[in-house]
Amino acid sequence: MEGISDIRIVGIDETRPPKIHKEPYIDLFFRLSHKAPPAWCTEFNDSLAKHPFTPKIKPELGLYIETWVRKPDEVPVHLKFLKAKVAECSARYIEKLRLASEKAQSEGDALKHGLGEQGRLNSIIAELDFDAPPDGEK
């Protein structure tokens, strides 16, 4: 199974190859190795919102980075930049998931071992035994 850390740029969208337009720009559609989660796409888009070439990923698709350059010679440099940004985005996203998991765990522990009557009730509920009673007991 592919994970967040496996997301990388693997090629050009074959259905939308680069083409020089009359205006001085070239549309580029880089294909990702696999579908990225919408939250990852949002993280990527937010981090590059102010970039001059406005690279973005449609979160509902999560498969292509849409961007552009002015000249053919800019394509390799832009690709190198985007590859680094994909790796950075994955690292940030994984860290956010880790922090959210730790927070949820600590909040769960706080509820379970909370203070006062609610904490005592939570501990009692957490320790209830729902196994069937031994034969002869009711």
N, CA, C and O atoms as a GROMACS GRO file, in nm:
protein
  552
    1MET      N    1   0.084  -0.119   0.000
    1MET     CA    2   0.000   0.000   0.000
    1MET      C    3   0.088   0.125   0.000
    1MET      O    4   0.191   0.130   0.067
    2GLU      N    5   0.047   0.223  -0.075
    2GLU     CA    6   0.124   0.345  -0.086
    2GLU      C    7   0.081   0.443   0.021
    2GLU      O    8  -0.038   0.456   0.051
    3GLY      N    9   0.179   0.511   0.078
    3GLY     CA   10   0.149   0.607   0.184
    3GLY      C   11   0.185   0.748   0.143
    3GLY      O   12   0.227   0.774   0.030
    4ILE      N   13   0.167   0.838   0.237
    4ILE     CA   14   0.195   0.979   0.213
    4ILE      C   15   0.341   1.000   0.173
    4ILE      O   16   0.370   1.078   0.083
    5SER      N   17   0.430   0.930   0.240
    5SER     CA   18   0.573   0.950   0.211
    5SER      C   19   0.612   0.898   0.072
    5SER      O   20   0.721   0.927   0.024
    6ASP      N   21   0.523   0.823   0.007
    6ASP     CA   22   0.550   0.770  -0.127
    6ASP      C   23   0.505   0.865  -0.238
    6ASP      O   24   0.532   0.839  -0.355
    7ILE      N   25   0.436   0.974  -0.203
    7ILE     CA   26   0.388   1.065  -0.306
    7ILE      C   27   0.508   1.137  -0.369
    7ILE      O   28   0.591   1.196  -0.300
    8ARG      N   29   0.513   1.130  -0.501
    8ARG     CA   30   0.619   1.198  -0.574
    8ARG      C   31   0.571   1.224  -0.716
    8ARG      O   32   0.472   1.167  -0.761
    9ILE      N   33   0.641   1.310  -0.786
    9ILE     CA   34   0.609   1.339  -0.926
    9ILE      C   35   0.673   1.230  -1.010
    9ILE      O   36   0.793   1.205  -1.000
   10VAL      N   37   0.592   1.165  -1.095
   10VAL     CA   38   0.643   1.054  -1.174
   10VAL      C   39   0.638   1.078  -1.325
   10VAL      O   40   0.688   0.996  -1.402
   11GLY      N   41   0.577   1.188  -1.366
   11GLY     CA   42   0.572   1.213  -1.510
   11GLY      C   43   0.480   1.328  -1.545
   11GLY      O   44   0.437   1.405  -1.459
   12ILE      N   45   0.450   1.335  -1.673
   12ILE     CA   46   0.359   1.435  -1.729
   12ILE      C   47   0.226   1.365  -1.756
   12ILE      O   48   0.225   1.248  -1.794
   13ASP      N   49   0.116   1.435  -1.738
   13ASP     CA   50  -0.014   1.381  -1.775
   13ASP      C   51  -0.015   1.360  -1.926
   13ASP      O   52  -0.007   1.457  -2.002
   14GLU      N   53  -0.024   1.234  -1.971
   14GLU     CA   54  -0.018   1.202  -2.113
   14GLU      C   55  -0.135   1.263  -2.191
   14GLU      O   56  -0.124   1.286  -2.311
   15THR      N   57  -0.246   1.289  -2.123
   15THR     CA   58  -0.362   1.345  -2.192
   15THR      C   59  -0.352   1.496  -2.210
   15THR      O   60  -0.428   1.556  -2.287
   16ARG      N   61  -0.256   1.559  -2.139
   16ARG     CA   62  -0.238   1.704  -2.150
   16ARG      C   63  -0.088   1.735  -2.161
   16ARG      O   64  -0.029   1.789  -2.067
   17PRO      N   65  -0.028   1.703  -2.272
   17PRO     CA   66   0.117   1.728  -2.286
   17PRO      C   67   0.146   1.878  -2.291
   17PRO      O   68   0.060   1.957  -2.328
   18PRO      N   69   0.268   1.917  -2.253
   18PRO     CA   70   0.305   2.059  -2.258
   18PRO      C   71   0.291   2.114  -2.400
   18PRO      O   72   0.323   2.048  -2.498
   19LYS      N   73   0.243   2.237  -2.407
   19LYS     CA   74   0.224   2.303  -2.536
   19LYS      C   75   0.252   2.451  -2.519
   19LYS      O   76   0.205   2.514  -2.423
   20ILE      N   77   0.329   2.508  -2.611
   20ILE     CA   78   0.358   2.650  -2.607
   20ILE      C   79   0.238   2.725  -2.664
   20ILE      O   80   0.194   2.697  -2.776
   21HIS      N   81   0.186   2.818  -2.588
   21HIS     CA   82   0.073   2.900  -2.631
   21HIS      C   83   0.122   3.028  -2.700
   21HIS      O   84   0.240   3.063  -2.692
   22LYS      N   85   0.031   3.093  -2.766
   22LYS     CA   86   0.065   3.218  -2.835
   22LYS      C   87   0.123   3.319  -2.737
   22LYS      O   88   0.223   3.385  -2.766
   23GLU      N   89   0.060   3.331  -2.621
   23GLU     CA   90   0.117   3.415  -2.516
   23GLU      C   91   0.244   3.344  -2.467
   23GLU      O   92   0.257   3.223  -2.489
   24PRO      N   93   0.333   3.412  -2.405
   24PRO     CA   94   0.456   3.341  -2.366
   24PRO      C   95   0.439   3.257  -2.238
   24PRO      O   96   0.487   3.294  -2.131
   25TYR      N   97   0.369   3.143  -2.252
   25TYR     CA   98   0.364   3.051  -2.140
   25TYR      C   99   0.339   2.909  -2.188
   25TYR      O  100   0.290   2.886  -2.299
   26ILE      N  101   0.374   2.813  -2.101
   26ILE     CA  102   0.359   2.670  -2.129
   26ILE      C  103   0.285   2.610  -2.010
   26ILE      O  104   0.334   2.616  -1.897
   27ASP      N  105   0.168   2.551  -2.033
   27ASP     CA  106   0.096   2.480  -1.928
   27ASP      C  107   0.164   2.346  -1.902
   27ASP      O  108   0.205   2.277  -1.995
   28LEU      N  109   0.176   2.311  -1.774
   28LEU     CA  110   0.236   2.183  -1.735
   28LEU      C  111   0.140   2.110  -1.641
   28LEU      O  112   0.078   2.171  -1.554
   29PHE      N  113   0.130   1.979  -1.660
   29PHE     CA  114   0.048   1.896  -1.574
   29PHE      C  115   0.133   1.776  -1.532
   29PHE      O  116   0.147   1.679  -1.606
   30PHE      N  117   0.190   1.785  -1.410
   30PHE     CA  118   0.275   1.678  -1.360
   30PHE      C  119   0.189   1.574  -1.288
   30PHE      O  120   0.104   1.608  -1.206
   31ARG      N  121   0.213   1.448  -1.320
   31ARG     CA  122   0.139   1.337  -1.260
   31ARG      C  123   0.208   1.290  -1.133
   31ARG      O  124   0.330   1.275  -1.129
   32LEU      N  125   0.128   1.267  -1.028
   32LEU     CA  126   0.180   1.215  -0.902
   32LEU      C  127   0.179   1.062  -0.905
   32LEU      O  128   0.108   1.000  -0.984
   33SER      N  129   0.258   1.002  -0.818
   33SER     CA  130   0.271   0.857  -0.813
   33SER      C  131   0.139   0.788  -0.774
   33SER      O  132   0.112   0.677  -0.821
   34HIS      N  133   0.060   0.852  -0.692
   34HIS     CA  134  -0.072   0.801  -0.657
   34HIS      C  135  -0.156   0.914  -0.601
   34HIS      O  136  -0.105   1.023  -0.574
   35LYS      N  137  -0.283   0.889  -0.584
   35LYS     CA  138  -0.376   0.993  -0.540
   35LYS      C  139  -0.339   1.041  -0.400
   35LYS      O  140  -0.321   0.963  -0.307
   36ALA      N  141  -0.329   1.172  -0.388
   36ALA     CA  142  -0.299   1.234  -0.259
   36ALA      C  143  -0.431   1.266  -0.188
   36ALA      O  144  -0.530   1.299  -0.253
   37PRO      N  145  -0.433   1.255  -0.054
   37PRO     CA  146  -0.555   1.290   0.019
   37PRO      C  147  -0.589   1.438   0.003
   37PRO      O  148  -0.499   1.521  -0.014
   38PRO      N  149  -0.717   1.474   0.009
   38PRO     CA  150  -0.757   1.614  -0.007
   38PRO      C  151  -0.685   1.708   0.090
   38PRO      O  152  -0.647   1.819   0.052
   39ALA      N  153  -0.666   1.667   0.215
   39ALA     CA  154  -0.599   1.753   0.312
   39ALA      C  155  -0.453   1.777   0.272
   39ALA      O  156  -0.400   1.886   0.292
   40TRP      N  157  -0.388   1.675   0.216
   40TRP     CA  158  -0.251   1.691   0.168
   40TRP      C  159  -0.249   1.792   0.053
   40TRP      O  160  -0.162   1.879   0.048
   41CYS      N  161  -0.344   1.780  -0.038
   41CYS     CA  162  -0.353   1.872  -0.153
   41CYS      C  163  -0.373   2.016  -0.105
   41CYS      O  164  -0.312   2.109  -0.157
   42THR      N  165  -0.459   2.033  -0.006
   42THR     CA  166  -0.483   2.166   0.049
   42THR      C  167  -0.356   2.222   0.111
   42THR      O  168  -0.323   2.339   0.094
   43GLU      N  169  -0.284   2.138   0.183
   43GLU     CA  170  -0.155   2.178   0.242
   43GLU      C  171  -0.058   2.223   0.132
   43GLU      O  172   0.008   2.326   0.145
   44PHE      N  173  -0.050   2.145   0.025
   44PHE     CA  174   0.038   2.178  -0.087
   44PHE      C  175  -0.004   2.311  -0.151
   44PHE      O  176   0.079   2.399  -0.173
   45ASN      N  177  -0.133   2.323  -0.180
   45ASN     CA  178  -0.184   2.446  -0.245
   45ASN      C  179  -0.160   2.569  -0.158
   45ASN      O  180  -0.118   2.673  -0.208
   46ASP      N  181  -0.187   2.557  -0.029
   46ASP     CA  182  -0.168   2.671   0.061
   46ASP      C  183  -0.021   2.714   0.067
   46ASP      O  184   0.010   2.833   0.072
   47SER      N  185   0.068   2.616   0.066
   47SER     CA  186   0.211   2.649   0.078
   47SER      C  187   0.264   2.719  -0.048
   47SER      O  188   0.365   2.789  -0.041
   48LEU      N  189   0.197   2.700  -0.162
   48LEU     CA  190   0.245   2.759  -0.288
   48LEU      C  191   0.150   2.863  -0.345
   48LEU      O  192   0.162   2.901  -0.462
   49ALA      N  193   0.056   2.909  -0.266
   49ALA     CA  194  -0.046   3.003  -0.314
   49ALA      C  195   0.015   3.133  -0.368
   49ALA      O  196  -0.041   3.195  -0.458
   50LYS      N  197   0.127   3.173  -0.314
   50LYS     CA  198   0.187   3.300  -0.357
   50LYS      C  199   0.301   3.282  -0.456
   50LYS      O  200   0.369   3.379  -0.491
   51HIS      N  201   0.322   3.160  -0.501
   51HIS     CA  202   0.428   3.136  -0.598
   51HIS      C  203   0.386   3.195  -0.733
   51HIS      O  204   0.269   3.185  -0.770
   52PRO      N  205   0.478   3.256  -0.807
   52PRO     CA  206   0.442   3.321  -0.934
   52PRO      C  207   0.377   3.228  -1.037
   52PRO      O  208   0.294   3.274  -1.116
   53PHE      N  209   0.412   3.099  -1.039
   53PHE     CA  210   0.356   3.007  -1.137
   53PHE      C  211   0.234   2.931  -1.084
   53PHE      O  212   0.183   2.841  -1.150
   54THR      N  213   0.189   2.967  -0.965
   54THR     CA  214   0.069   2.911  -0.900
   54THR      C  215   0.049   2.760  -0.917
   54THR      O  216  -0.054   2.718  -0.969
   55PRO      N  217   0.145   2.680  -0.874
   55PRO     CA  218   0.123   2.535  -0.882
   55PRO      C  219   0.007   2.497  -0.789
   55PRO      O  220  -0.004   2.548  -0.678
   56LYS      N  221  -0.078   2.408  -0.838
   56LYS     CA  222  -0.190   2.365  -0.754
   56LYS      C  223  -0.234   2.225  -0.792
   56LYS      O  224  -0.206   2.176  -0.902
   57ILE      N  225  -0.304   2.162  -0.698
   57ILE     CA  226  -0.360   2.028  -0.718
   57ILE      C  227  -0.508   2.038  -0.685
   57ILE      O  228  -0.545   2.095  -0.583
   58LYS      N  229  -0.592   1.983  -0.771
   58LYS     CA  230  -0.735   1.978  -0.740
   58LYS      C  231  -0.756   1.871  -0.634
   58LYS      O  232  -0.734   1.753  -0.660
   59PRO      N  233  -0.798   1.912  -0.512
   59PRO     CA  234  -0.811   1.816  -0.402
   59PRO      C  235  -0.904   1.699  -0.432
   59PRO      O  236  -0.882   1.589  -0.382
   60GLU      N  237  -1.008   1.722  -0.512
   60GLU     CA  238  -1.102   1.614  -0.541
   60GLU      C  239  -1.039   1.506  -0.631
   60GLU      O  240  -1.084   1.392  -0.630
   61LEU      N  241  -0.936   1.543  -0.708
   61LEU     CA  242  -0.866   1.446  -0.793
   61LEU      C  243  -0.737   1.397  -0.726
   61LEU      O  244  -0.712   1.277  -0.718
   62GLY      N  245  -0.657   1.491  -0.679
   62GLY     CA  246  -0.534   1.458  -0.607
   62GLY      C  247  -0.428   1.386  -0.688
   62GLY      O  248  -0.343   1.318  -0.631
   63LEU      N  249  -0.430   1.401  -0.821
   63LEU     CA  250  -0.337   1.325  -0.904
   63LEU      C  251  -0.240   1.409  -0.988
   63LEU      O  252  -0.139   1.357  -1.034
   64TYR      N  253  -0.271   1.537  -1.007
   64TYR     CA  254  -0.190   1.619  -1.097
   64TYR      C  255  -0.158   1.754  -1.037
   64TYR      O  256  -0.243   1.818  -0.974
   65ILE      N  257  -0.034   1.797  -1.056
   65ILE     CA  258   0.005   1.933  -1.021
   65ILE      C  259  -0.009   2.015  -1.149
   65ILE      O  260   0.056   1.986  -1.249
   66GLU      N  261  -0.094   2.115  -1.144
   66GLU     CA  262  -0.114   2.204  -1.258
   66GLU      C  263  -0.032   2.330  -1.236
   66GLU      O  264  -0.042   2.393  -1.130
   67THR      N  265   0.049   2.365  -1.333
   67THR     CA  266   0.136   2.482  -1.321
   67THR      C  267   0.171   2.532  -1.461
   67THR      O  268   0.115   2.486  -1.560
   68TRP      N  269   0.263   2.625  -1.468
   68TRP     CA  270   0.306   2.677  -1.597
   68TRP      C  271   0.442   2.742  -1.583
   68TRP      O  272   0.488   2.773  -1.472
   69VAL      N  273   0.506   2.762  -1.695
   69VAL     CA  274   0.633   2.837  -1.702
   69VAL      C  275   0.627   2.924  -1.827
   69VAL      O  276   0.538   2.909  -1.911
   70ARG      N  277   0.722   3.014  -1.839
   70ARG     CA  278   0.725   3.104  -1.955
   70ARG      C  279   0.803   3.046  -2.073
   70ARG      O  280   0.766   3.064  -2.189
   71LYS      N  281   0.915   2.976  -2.041
   71LYS     CA  282   1.005   2.927  -2.145
   71LYS      C  283   1.037   2.780  -2.123
   71LYS      O  284   1.035   2.732  -2.010
   72PRO      N  285   1.066   2.707  -2.230
   72PRO     CA  286   1.100   2.565  -2.217
   72PRO      C  287   1.217   2.539  -2.122
   72PRO      O  288   1.219   2.439  -2.051
   73ASP      N  289   1.316   2.631  -2.120
   73ASP     CA  290   1.433   2.611  -2.033
   73ASP      C  291   1.397   2.616  -1.885
   73ASP      O  292   1.476   2.571  -1.802
   74GLU      N  293   1.281   2.670  -1.850
   74GLU     CA  294   1.239   2.678  -1.710
   74GLU      C  295   1.177   2.548  -1.658
   74GLU      O  296   1.161   2.530  -1.537
   75VAL      N  297   1.141   2.458  -1.750
   75VAL     CA  298   1.072   2.334  -1.709
   75VAL      C  299   1.157   2.250  -1.612
   75VAL      O  300   1.106   2.213  -1.507
   76PRO      N  301   1.284   2.217  -1.644
   76PRO     CA  302   1.361   2.133  -1.551
   76PRO      C  303   1.380   2.197  -1.413
   76PRO      O  304   1.373   2.129  -1.310
   77VAL      N  305   1.402   2.328  -1.410
   77VAL     CA  306   1.421   2.398  -1.282
   77VAL      C  307   1.291   2.396  -1.202
   77VAL      O  308   1.293   2.375  -1.080
   78HIS      N  309   1.180   2.418  -1.270
   78HIS     CA  310   1.050   2.419  -1.202
   78HIS      C  311   1.016   2.280  -1.150
   78HIS      O  312   0.963   2.266  -1.039
   79LEU      N  313   1.047   2.176  -1.228
   79LEU     CA  314   1.023   2.040  -1.183
   79LEU      C  315   1.104   2.010  -1.057
   79LEU      O  316   1.052   1.952  -0.962
   80LYS      N  317   1.230   2.047  -1.057
   80LYS     CA  318   1.315   2.023  -0.939
   80LYS      C  319   1.256   2.094  -0.817
   80LYS      O  320   1.252   2.036  -0.708
   81PHE      N  321   1.211   2.217  -0.833
   81PHE     CA  322   1.148   2.293  -0.726
   81PHE      C  323   1.023   2.220  -0.674
   81PHE      O  324   1.005   2.206  -0.554
   82LEU      N  325   0.938   2.175  -0.765
   82LEU     CA  326   0.814   2.109  -0.726
   82LEU      C  327   0.840   1.976  -0.656
   82LEU      O  328   0.769   1.941  -0.562
   83LYS      N  329   0.940   1.902  -0.701
   83LYS     CA  330   0.974   1.776  -0.635
   83LYS      C  331   1.012   1.801  -0.490
   83LYS      O  332   0.971   1.726  -0.401
   84ALA      N  333   1.089   1.905  -0.465
   84ALA     CA  334   1.126   1.939  -0.328
   84ALA      C  335   1.003   1.980  -0.247
   84ALA      O  336   0.991   1.943  -0.130
   85LYS      N  337   0.912   2.055  -0.308
   85LYS     CA  338   0.791   2.100  -0.238
   85LYS      C  339   0.698   1.983  -0.206
   85LYS      O  340   0.634   1.984  -0.101
   86VAL      N  341   0.691   1.884  -0.293
   86VAL     CA  342   0.611   1.764  -0.266
   86VAL      C  343   0.668   1.692  -0.144
   86VAL      O  344   0.592   1.652  -0.055
   87ALA      N  345   0.798   1.676  -0.139
   87ALA     CA  346   0.863   1.609  -0.025
   87ALA      C  347   0.840   1.689   0.104
   87ALA      O  348   0.810   1.631   0.209
   88GLU      N  349   0.855   1.821   0.098
   88GLU     CA  350   0.831   1.906   0.216
   88GLU      C  351   0.686   1.895   0.262
   88GLU      O  352   0.660   1.885   0.382
   89CYS      N  353   0.594   1.896   0.170
   89CYS     CA  354   0.452   1.888   0.203
   89CYS      C  355   0.422   1.755   0.272
   89CYS      O  356   0.348   1.751   0.371
   90SER      N  357   0.479   1.647   0.221
   90SER     CA  358   0.458   1.515   0.282
   90SER      C  359   0.512   1.512   0.425
   90SER      O  360   0.447   1.459   0.515
   91ALA      N  361   0.631   1.568   0.446
   91ALA     CA  362   0.690   1.572   0.580
   91ALA      C  363   0.602   1.653   0.675
   91ALA      O  364   0.579   1.610   0.788
   92ARG      N  365   0.553   1.768   0.632
   92ARG     CA  366   0.465   1.851   0.716
   92ARG      C  367   0.335   1.777   0.747
   92ARG      O  368   0.288   1.778   0.861
   93TYR      N  369   0.278   1.714   0.647
   93TYR     CA  370   0.151   1.644   0.663
   93TYR      C  371   0.166   1.528   0.761
   93TYR      O  372   0.081   1.508   0.848
   94ILE      N  373   0.273   1.451   0.747
   94ILE     CA  374   0.298   1.339   0.839
   94ILE      C  375   0.317   1.390   0.981
   94ILE      O  376   0.267   1.329   1.076
   95GLU      N  377   0.388   1.501   0.997
   95GLU     CA  378   0.408   1.558   1.130
   95GLU      C  379   0.275   1.604   1.189
   95GLU      O  380   0.250   1.583   1.308
   96LYS      N  381   0.189   1.664   1.110
   96LYS     CA  382   0.057   1.706   1.159
   96LYS      C  383  -0.025   1.586   1.202
   96LYS      O  384  -0.094   1.590   1.305
   97LEU      N  385  -0.019   1.478   1.126
   97LEU     CA  386  -0.091   1.356   1.163
   97LEU      C  387  -0.038   1.300   1.295
   97LEU      O  388  -0.115   1.257   1.381
   98ARG      N  389   0.093   1.301   1.309
   98ARG     CA  390   0.155   1.249   1.433
   98ARG      C  391   0.112   1.334   1.553
   98ARG      O  392   0.076   1.280   1.658
   99LEU      N  393   0.115   1.465   1.538
   99LEU     CA  394   0.076   1.554   1.648
   99LEU      C  395  -0.072   1.538   1.683
   99LEU      O  396  -0.110   1.538   1.800
  100ALA      N  397  -0.156   1.524   1.580
  100ALA     CA  398  -0.299   1.505   1.604
  100ALA      C  399  -0.324   1.373   1.677
  100ALA      O  400  -0.410   1.366   1.765
  101SER      N  401  -0.251   1.270   1.640
  101SER     CA  402  -0.265   1.140   1.706
  101SER      C  403  -0.221   1.148   1.852
  101SER      O  404  -0.288   1.095   1.941
  102GLU      N  405  -0.109   1.215   1.877
  102GLU     CA  406  -0.062   1.232   2.015
  102GLU      C  407  -0.162   1.312   2.098
  102GLU      O  408  -0.188   1.280   2.214
  103LYS      N  409  -0.217   1.417   2.037
  103LYS     CA  410  -0.315   1.500   2.108
  103LYS      C  411  -0.440   1.419   2.141
  103LYS      O  412  -0.492   1.428   2.253
  104ALA      N  413  -0.488   1.342   2.045
  104ALA     CA  414  -0.607   1.260   2.069
  104ALA      C  415  -0.580   1.158   2.179
  104ALA      O  416  -0.665   1.133   2.264
  105GLN      N  417  -0.461   1.099   2.176
  105GLN     CA  418  -0.425   1.001   2.279
  105GLN      C  419  -0.420   1.067   2.417
  105GLN      O  420  -0.473   1.012   2.514
  106SER      N  421  -0.358   1.184   2.427
  106SER     CA  422  -0.346   1.251   2.557
  106SER      C  423  -0.483   1.300   2.605
  106SER      O  424  -0.511   1.296   2.725
  107GLU      N  425  -0.569   1.346   2.512
  107GLU     CA  426  -0.704   1.387   2.552
  107GLU      C  427  -0.784   1.267   2.601
  107GLU      O  428  -0.862   1.277   2.696
  108GLY      N  429  -0.765   1.152   2.534
  108GLY     CA  430  -0.833   1.030   2.578
  108GLY      C  431  -0.786   0.988   2.716
  108GLY      O  432  -0.866   0.949   2.800
  109ASP      N  433  -0.655   0.997   2.738
  109ASP     CA  434  -0.601   0.965   2.870
  109ASP      C  435  -0.652   1.063   2.975
  109ASP      O  436  -0.681   1.023   3.088
  110ALA      N  437  -0.662   1.190   2.939
  110ALA     CA  438  -0.710   1.291   3.034
  110ALA      C  439  -0.855   1.263   3.073
  110ALA      O  440  -0.893   1.277   3.189
  111LEU      N  441  -0.936   1.224   2.974
  111LEU     CA  442  -1.075   1.192   3.006
  111LEU      C  443  -1.084   1.067   3.093
  111LEU      O  444  -1.163   1.062   3.187
  112LYS      N  445  -1.003   0.969   3.062
  112LYS     CA  446  -1.004   0.843   3.136
  112LYS      C  447  -0.957   0.862   3.279
  112LYS      O  448  -1.013   0.805   3.372
  113HIS      N  449  -0.854   0.943   3.295
  113HIS     CA  450  -0.795   0.964   3.427
  113HIS      C  451  -0.816   1.107   3.475
  113HIS      O  452  -0.732   1.163   3.545
  114GLY      N  453  -0.928   1.165   3.437
  114GLY     CA  454  -0.957   1.304   3.470
  114GLY      C  455  -0.974   1.325   3.619
  114GLY      O  456  -0.973   1.231   3.699
  115LEU      N  457  -0.991   1.449   3.655
  115LEU     CA  458  -1.005   1.487   3.794
  115LEU      C  459  -1.152   1.486   3.836
  115LEU      O  460  -1.241   1.492   3.751
  116GLY      N  461  -1.176   1.479   3.962
  116GLY     CA  462  -1.310   1.492   4.016
  116GLY      C  463  -1.397   1.371   3.987
  116GLY      O  464  -1.350   1.264   3.949
  117GLU      N  465  -1.527   1.393   4.006
  117GLU     CA  466  -1.624   1.287   3.990
  117GLU      C  467  -1.628   1.232   3.847
  117GLU      O  468  -1.642   1.112   3.826
  118GLN      N  469  -1.616   1.323   3.747
  118GLN     CA  470  -1.618   1.275   3.608
  118GLN      C  471  -1.500   1.182   3.581
  118GLN      O  472  -1.516   1.079   3.516
  119GLY      N  473  -1.383   1.217   3.632
  119GLY     CA  474  -1.266   1.132   3.615
  119GLY      C  475  -1.284   0.998   3.681
  119GLY      O  476  -1.246   0.895   3.626
  120ARG      N  477  -1.342   1.000   3.800
  120ARG     CA  478  -1.368   0.874   3.872
  120ARG      C  479  -1.466   0.789   3.793
  120ARG      O  480  -1.446   0.668   3.779
  121LEU      N  481  -1.575   0.852   3.742
  121LEU     CA  482  -1.673   0.779   3.661
  121LEU      C  483  -1.607   0.722   3.536
  121LEU      O  484  -1.630   0.606   3.501
  122ASN      N  485  -1.526   0.802   3.469
  122ASN     CA  486  -1.459   0.754   3.347
  122ASN      C  487  -1.370   0.633   3.376
  122ASN      O  488  -1.367   0.539   3.297
  123SER      N  489  -1.300   0.634   3.488
  123SER     CA  490  -1.215   0.521   3.526
  123SER      C  491  -1.298   0.397   3.552
  123SER      O  492  -1.262   0.287   3.510
  124ILE      N  493  -1.409   0.414   3.622
  124ILE     CA  494  -1.496   0.300   3.652
  124ILE      C  495  -1.552   0.241   3.523
  124ILE      O  496  -1.551   0.120   3.505
  125ILE      N  497  -1.599   0.327   3.433
  125ILE     CA  498  -1.655   0.281   3.306
  125ILE      C  499  -1.548   0.208   3.224
  125ILE      O  500  -1.577   0.105   3.163
  126ALA      N  501  -1.426   0.261   3.222
  126ALA     CA  502  -1.318   0.200   3.145
  126ALA      C  503  -1.281   0.062   3.198
  126ALA      O  504  -1.230  -0.021   3.122
  127GLU      N  505  -1.305   0.036   3.326
  127GLU     CA  506  -1.266  -0.091   3.387
  127GLU      C  507  -1.381  -0.190   3.398
  127GLU      O  508  -1.361  -0.298   3.453
  128LEU      N  509  -1.498  -0.158   3.349
  128LEU     CA  510  -1.610  -0.251   3.356
  128LEU      C  511  -1.579  -0.380   3.281
  128LEU      O  512  -1.516  -0.378   3.175
  129ASP      N  513  -1.625  -0.491   3.336
  129ASP     CA  514  -1.603  -0.623   3.277
  129ASP      C  515  -1.733  -0.668   3.211
  129ASP      O  516  -1.833  -0.691   3.278
  130PHE      N  517  -1.730  -0.680   3.079
  130PHE     CA  518  -1.849  -0.719   3.005
  130PHE      C  519  -1.844  -0.865   2.962
  130PHE      O  520  -1.922  -0.907   2.876
  131ASP      N  521  -1.754  -0.944   3.019
  131ASP     CA  522  -1.748  -1.086   2.988
  131ASP      C  523  -1.868  -1.156   3.049
  131ASP      O  524  -1.928  -1.107   3.146
  132ALA      N  525  -1.903  -1.268   2.993
  132ALA     CA  526  -2.015  -1.347   3.048
  132ALA      C  527  -1.977  -1.396   3.187
  132ALA      O  528  -1.862  -1.432   3.210
  133PRO      N  529  -2.074  -1.398   3.280
  133PRO     CA  530  -2.043  -1.446   3.414
  133PRO      C  531  -2.012  -1.596   3.412
  133PRO      O  532  -2.064  -1.669   3.328
  134PRO      N  533  -1.927  -1.641   3.503
  134PRO     CA  534  -1.897  -1.785   3.511
  134PRO      C  535  -2.026  -1.862   3.541
  134PRO      O  536  -2.120  -1.807   3.597
  135ASP      N  537  -2.029  -1.988   3.503
  135ASP     CA  538  -2.148  -2.071   3.528
  135ASP      C  539  -2.182  -2.070   3.676
  135ASP      O  540  -2.094  -2.080   3.761
  136GLY      N  541  -2.309  -2.059   3.705
  136GLY     CA  542  -2.354  -2.060   3.843
  136GLY      C  543  -2.372  -1.920   3.901
  136GLY      O  544  -2.440  -1.905   4.002
  137GLU      N  545  -2.314  -1.818   3.843
  137GLU     CA  546  -2.331  -1.682   3.894
  137GLU      C  547  -2.432  -1.609   3.808
  137GLU      O  548  -2.440  -1.630   3.687
  138LYS      N  549  -2.507  -1.526   3.870
  138LYS     CA  550  -2.603  -1.443   3.797
  138LYS      C  551  -2.594  -1.302   3.844
  138LYS      O  552  -2.667  -1.216   3.794
   0.00000   0.00000   0.00000
